[in-house]
Amino acid sequence: MSRRAERLAAAALLALAALAPARAAGPAVEDSIAQRVQACTVCHGREGRATPDGYFPRIAGKPAGYLYNQLVNFRDGRRRYAPMTYLVEHLSDAYLHEIAGHFATLDLPYAPPLPAQAPAAALAQGERLVREGDAARELPACTRCHGERMTGAEPAIPGLLGLPRDYLLAQFGAWRNGQRRAAAPDCMATIAQRLRPDEITALAGWLAAQQPPAAGAPKVRAQAPLPIDCGSGLR
Amino acid sequence: MSARRWMLAGVGTVAVVVALAAAVLALNRLDEAPLDATAAPPATAFDAATVARGAYLARAGNCIGCHTARGGAEYAGGRGVDTPFGTVYAPNLTPDRETGLGTWSADAFWRALHNGRSKDGRLLTPAFPYPSYTRVNREDADAIYAFLRSLPPVRQPNRPHALRFPYDNQAALAVWRALFFRPGRFEPEAGRSAAWNRGSYLVRGLGHCEACHAERNWLGATRGGIELGGGLIPMQGWYAPSLAAPHEAGVQDWPEDEVVALLGGGVAPRGSVMGPMSEVVFRSTQHLSREDLRAMAVFLKSLPPAAARAQTAPPPGGAAMRRGEALYGDHCAACHGERGEGAAGLYPPLAGNRAVALRAPHNVVKAIFHGGFAPATAANPRPFGMPPFAQLLSDAEVADVATYIRNAWGPAAPEVTALDVLQAR
């Protein structure tokens, strides 16, 4: 939202506050979980939608188990991003569950993806890896766990669409050098190690260019056993 | 000078050096009983009541805060404490025989807490707050020892400190201790209530409040003068406000219940905790009994009020105030109110807020820059969060907003500049 629009919205809010019947002084602030987690939306977009041109990932509609695991990972140092760690450092498991559950229930339209920049050959390589993997190198297809439509799977496997290319690249880098970890066995770290840098660039470029599904897409459940031993996907 | 005079001067110098060294050594051995380093810990387990009391006291001392790495095993050490002299790594307190306190006797543990000396005779760095812990009594030290012995042993080797020369040197540390450390004993003050004395024991001892809420000299020792008079926390850059000054964080005119609410829940009608104090509430004080929190309140309320320093700063420039007002309307007013009045019970007021008007701009800058949640506690299990505006505002804009909220509705506080923000964020 542009600054002008934001200012208009703030003015509208204040006007509403002025019209509201005899409430004690102060802004009209509702006591809701959405209001309590406004600290999150300054980066992750309003209601947890990612901004298409930014770095920050979309969190709206991701499985609650995945979001909860990430919040705990930031708190306990398995993921490193100082602003996130600072925010969640002194929050309880129960509250982190509630926050994760809140964003998981949001079913919001995605912004259209940015047009792909990569050459056609790289995009084809990316799509092949995502849909087929490479059995010879024990690389399962992304879709095996993250869903045929790549929208993630309950309870704790995230969707892959609507994420900025830079964010995807940074995650693979972090898995490879140990800056992003998950409950052992850390399946994504294993996969990131098996991928070559050119393959990572290819699949991140292809994923970031895909049109995400419209709102209201059905949720799918992960099918055990997963093709690779994973400490966090099913819980 | 004749050879004889040279010799006399030499002998004199040596004598002075020897006398000084002897004095330093003697000062380092004050109130220290000889320790049988081979004494083994007791073979039998401690009774459950002692262990539980020790667990509670370890909470009161927030031992876990330093002796647990992020995401690591509790009390197994490894967290680095940054100091102006280098990084000190807290050691493993679990009863592992090779890497923890497995071979420590209760006497050895007492000597570490009371005298700041390790089992092997080495002097401990005062990042371990033994200048406060020295006031803990033997019975409580033994209970904490019993609790630590009850933990599951974790094999995690200690990481050596990364201190710069000469701060990594035992002789230098001995000199520091001769200058700045004396073992202490807590003596109840006659004429004070039992609650006051209990509060004093907790605040000055295990609570080690002065580790943050006091100024430090250039060698890192807390300065005398006003007790708990506030100071900048080294390396972290948060200002720990004076607990003696009513215009900073003094609670002399607060109802006792509100002090208890702040320490026990992190939020109170006249203020809430933020920054490093969130950790103190989250890991330590929220776990303390009402009686102990009340005792701390009684003691803190009795601190002699420190006078407000006269504000000598010129009023802020009109341009900064105008820019700050516009930014405030865009980003802050929806929660904190158009006139900084806050939303009762949800968002704190900024008008008349002592934390906003602190002369040191550090905390207000950090609050805007990093946002944050109050700690989740039983009294406030679902805190409201403030966004980290570092993602949205430049240093200059943070400075303008800070200047605005410090001056728009009440007593003036010095203008905050972009340079202040750069240094304080």
Interface residues (C-beta under 8 A of the other chain):
Chain A: R3 E6 R7 A10 L13 L14 A24 A25 G26 P27 V29 D31 I33 Q35 R36 V37 Q38 A39 C40 T41 V42 C43 R75 D76 G77 R78 P83 T85 Y86 L87 V88 E89 H90 L91 S92 A94 Y95 E98
Chain B: A69 R70 G71 S278 E279 V281 F282 G329 D330 A333 A334 C335 H336 G337 E338 R339 E341 G342 A343 A344 L346 Y347 H370 G371 G372 F373 A374 P375 A376 P381 R382 P383 F384 G385 M386 P387 P388 F389 A390 Q391 L392
